[in-house]
Amino acid sequence: MASLGNIDNDEDDDEEENETESVQQEEGESEEEEDEKNEAEIMGEFEDLEWVPAAVKDVAYYLRAHKFNDFDRRYYANETKAPKNLFKEFPDPPLRSLHWEVRKYCELGFVECLHYLLEKVQRAELRRDVDTVYVVQGNSSINIEDVDQKCQRFRRLDWIGAQPFLGPLERHQPVTTCAGFTMNEESKLSFIDENCDNFANCLDPEFQDSNGDPRASVDVPFQCAMYSFCPDSCCPRKHYYKMEECYDADSNPCYYESPSEQNNCGFNRSRNTDFVSIVLNRWNVSCTCKDTGYEWDSKFGMCVDIDECIRKLDVCDLESEACFNLPGSYTCGCQWGFLFDVSLQKCIRSNMFLGIQSEKEEKQILAIEKGQPWVVLANSSIDIVLHDSRVKEHLRNVKNGKVEKSAVAAAWSKKHLTE
């Protein structure tokens, strides 16, 4: 009886396991169905892009708030004491890699990335739809003070918890990602159909609902996107009333290197498309240099000499002349074996060199015929210097009579000959 009891218990256990497996299978199928349903809904939203313009505004607002008001939470806990410089440059040290979720969705494309960011932004307390600036627009009957108090309360809640991106650099990741899309001129970011000249920080005590910054113009393509997502390397102050304030300030990188009447700092998006460089604050700007023969180099932050020789900008004769770079210019000099003829005003081949060359070739030929190692003198720089494989092939051709002995001109050490 005891053994039967054990068998009965085993059968009961098997039944329970079967029931558990059945339940788990049903739950797995339901989760898969739910995932498929969600995926279908998302794909449907991607096919119908009417939601995109409003989403761009919401994400731009949220990340603009980060750019102008947030701080590096790795080193500071108190907002009032923390420096807020993210409108000048991205955090330093920078992030080492993207969060896996950001990478997962944003590598798929802009629409997928925007959809992911929108879901995150909608969890925040301080959102565009509760900001005083946008709530009171077109509605004069609303009490602005009540609306702004509510906005400020949401702002405090959001800033204390840093929702919805909790990590110290997680807000930085969506900003850099959107900056990358802006630099690559994603068409859906070309125009944001509402004023963006605010710091996304409720009603500003100084500027109220509009700060009038010319960098936030809604009429210039990608200006609102750049104002919301990107630090400004040319004009690194938080606010300007007019662009002359930027160009005439010593914070302008062109201020010291450019003529006073040409100190406009230029920023070309097509020269700033590398994502790694964006993260590392390696921005390319352009300045007009005071002296001819120089150009601006963003790597060094100064005007540097243009090497006309390396860039093949010289007009030196390829056969007889060599290019020599000089500060701001270049000059042409005679190559080895040539002399400058004053009457002809050009470089001609030297008879003395021709004699030396003929004598040298005769010695080389004699050494080859005797089977001895031979070397072209180091200072005969105009002779053709052949690689090892070509030297060996040339020697075989000489031995077999396929080429004339006088055609031999190579540099080969004793070590190579004996190998």
Secondary structure, 3 states (H helix, E strand, C coil): CHHHHHHHHHHHHHHHHHHHHHHHHHHHHHHHHHHHHHHHHHHHHHHCHHHHHHHHHHHHHHHHHHHHHCCCCCCCCCCCCCCCCCCCCCCCCCCCCCCHHHHHHHCCCHHHHHHHHHHHHCCCCCCHHHCHHHHCCCCCCCCHHHHHHHHHHHHHHHHHHCCCCCCCCCCHHHHHHHHHHHHCCCHHHCCCCCCCCCCCCCCECCCECCCCCHHHCCCCCCHHHHHHHCCCCCCCCCCCCCHHHHHCCCCCCCCCCCCHHHCCCEECHHHCCCHHHHHCCCCCEECCCCCCCEEEECCCCEEEECCCCCCCCCCCCCCCEEEEEECCEEEEEECCCEEEECCCCEEEECHHHHHHHHHHHHHHHHHHHCCCCCCCCCCCCCCCCCCHHHHHHHHHHHHCCCCCHHHCCCCCCHHHHHC
